[in-house]
Amino acid sequence: MYMNTVCGVKVKKSTQYRCKLNGKTFYFHGAACRQTFKDDPPKFMGRQKKKGLIAQLAEASDGQPKTCH
């Protein structure tokens, strides 16, 4: 299991929602979290990650607000 770096939900490696950055693969449970990560990767990496991110989920590509659950 891997941790979704946007919201902290555990996801399986087999998920279809992935993003490769600098040779590392990041795994997500849904399109909204993946898009949020793609929009601002540094926000979810290193020391900055996990600072109220669930409340800050961005809109997915369809323009509708998303939440994790």
Secondary structure, 3 states (H helix, E strand, C coil): CEECCCCCCEECCCCCEEEEECCEEEEECCHHHHHHHHHCHHHHCHHHCCCCCHHHCCCCCCCCCCCCC
